[in-house]
Amino acid sequence: RVAGGAGIRSRGKDASIPDTVAGVIYQSQQFSSVTDGQFDVAIEEDSTVYKAAQDAMNGVDPTNGALYFYNPAKTKSKWLFSLKTVTTIGKHVFALEE
């Protein structure tokens, strides 16, 4: 979860991507969890999601600055597969354009 938040934070620093957290999250066709409605599901207050978000906002970045992440078992995007892999965490690949 920290890695996802760090990726969003890193994307906001890239000139070709919106520069606000909301702009990054709601950029068209970027996050399947926004597209399919998962993003709008309420989170319990004691959830680890809040700590992960705070860690990411405080600069914790286990992705080493990756701008993109995806699950290779779920994506069909040839473009994503063409990116330079920075790290893999669980089922997700974190990547940069070369």
Backbone torsions as a table, in degrees:
resi	resn	phi	psi	omega
1	ARG	NA	-38.5	177.0
2	VAL	-62.5	-40.0	-178.9
3	ALA	-61.6	-42.2	177.3
4	GLY	-62.1	-43.9	177.9
5	GLY	-64.8	-39.5	178.4
6	ALA	-64.4	-38.1	177.7
7	GLY	-63.1	-41.0	177.8
8	ILE	-63.9	-42.8	179.5
9	ARG	-63.9	-43.5	178.7
10	SER	-63.0	-39.4	-179.5
11	ARG	-63.1	-35.7	179.3
12	GLY	-65.1	-16.9	179.3
13	LYS	-91.3	-10.4	-177.9
14	ASP	-86.4	132.1	-175.3
15	ALA	-63.2	-23.9	-176.7
16	SER	-91.0	2.3	-175.8
17	ILE	-124.2	148.6	178.2
18	PRO	-49.4	149.5	-172.8
19	ASP	-101.6	13.6	174.8
20	THR	-121.7	157.6	178.1
21	VAL	-58.5	-47.6	179.4
22	ALA	-62.0	-41.4	178.8
23	GLY	-60.5	-41.6	178.0
24	VAL	-66.3	-49.8	-175.5
25	ILE	-63.3	-42.1	-175.2
26	TYR	-94.7	6.7	176.1
27	GLN	-59.9	131.6	-173.7
28	SER	-52.7	132.3	173.0
29	GLN	64.0	25.2	-176.9
30	GLN	-97.4	-37.7	-175.5
31	PHE	-128.2	120.2	-178.4
32	SER	-62.6	-30.5	179.9
33	SER	-67.6	-24.7	174.7
34	VAL	-80.2	-45.2	-178.8
35	THR	-60.5	-41.2	-175.8
36	ASP	-93.0	2.4	174.3
37	GLY	91.9	-6.7	179.1
38	GLN	-58.5	-34.0	-176.4
39	PHE	-60.9	-29.7	-175.8
40	ASP	-88.9	2.1	178.9
41	VAL	-75.4	134.1	-179.1
42	ALA	-61.6	145.4	179.1
43	ILE	-110.8	137.6	177.4
44	GLU	-65.6	143.1	-176.0
45	GLU	-60.6	-31.6	-178.8
46	ASP	-90.6	11.9	-178.1
47	SER	-66.2	149.2	175.8
48	THR	-69.7	-10.9	178.8
49	VAL	-60.5	-40.4	-179.9
50	TYR	-64.1	-42.5	178.4
51	LYS	-65.3	-41.9	178.8
52	ALA	-61.5	-43.5	179.0
53	ALA	-63.0	-42.3	179.2
54	GLN	-64.9	-42.4	177.4
55	ASP	-58.8	-46.1	179.6
56	ALA	-62.5	-42.9	179.3
57	MET	-66.3	-25.8	178.0
58	ASN	-85.9	3.8	174.0
59	GLY	100.9	1.1	175.8
60	VAL	-66.6	125.9	-176.7
61	ASP	-142.0	88.6	178.0
62	PRO	-73.1	0.1	-178.6
63	THR	-97.2	-4.1	-178.5
64	ASN	57.2	41.6	174.5
65	GLY	85.1	12.9	179.9
66	ALA	-58.2	142.4	178.7
67	LEU	-99.7	-19.0	-175.5
68	TYR	-132.3	148.3	171.2
69	PHE	-145.2	150.5	-177.3
70	TYR	-158.9	160.8	174.5
71	ASN	-100.6	110.8	-175.1
72	PRO	-61.7	-22.0	178.6
73	ALA	-77.4	-16.0	-175.1
74	LYS	-113.4	-14.9	-178.0
75	THR	-98.4	151.9	175.1
76	LYS	-117.4	7.1	-175.2
77	SER	-74.8	113.3	176.1
78	LYS	-64.2	-32.6	180.0
79	TRP	-62.0	-44.7	178.8
80	LEU	-59.6	-42.4	179.9
81	PHE	-66.2	-18.8	-179.7
82	SER	-83.4	-11.1	-178.2
83	LEU	-73.9	158.7	177.1
84	LYS	-79.7	120.5	178.3
85	THR	-71.8	128.6	177.5
86	VAL	-95.0	-45.7	179.0
87	THR	-161.3	163.4	174.1
88	THR	-123.0	130.9	178.9
89	ILE	-129.2	115.8	-176.0
90	GLY	61.0	-125.9	-179.0
91	LYS	-94.1	3.7	-175.0
92	HIS	-108.6	138.9	174.9
93	VAL	-100.5	134.2	178.3
94	PHE	-111.5	131.0	-168.3
95	ALA	-143.1	167.7	176.1
96	LEU	-132.8	157.0	169.7
97	GLU	-75.1	143.5	179.6
98	GLU	-82.9	NA	NA
